[in-house]
């Protein structure tokens, strides 16, 4: 039982810098809730990838989907008194709350169970927003 509690010596297997952003100008902030399975002699990880726009000095920006389902980047001066940055996960502006990242699922595979090289983008928002990251 003690062996099961040991962490993998190469932890973490993947870091945000190992995953390319799905859209130019975005940055992968974190990898969340991985699930692992074996299929066709490969080890697969299903990850939730959280991305946000590259941040500029003195500014706070975050992605939203507008009412037509298109990606927009909102950007505000950090000195704006209407901006509430108390929680790094949620930004408040004029009484509305906005998530600081957008997330989607990414499927990665490995032949040796350690080096994950093949990635496929599976955006969460495709079905509900009819949005494509290549649009």
Secondary structure, 3 states (H helix, E strand, C coil): CHHHHCCCCCCCCCCHHHCCCCCCCEEEEEEEEEEEEEECCEEEEEEEEEEEECCCCCEEEEEEECCCCCEEEEEEECCCCCEEEEECCEEEECCEEEECCEEEEEEEEECCCCCCCEEEEECCCHHHHCCCCCC
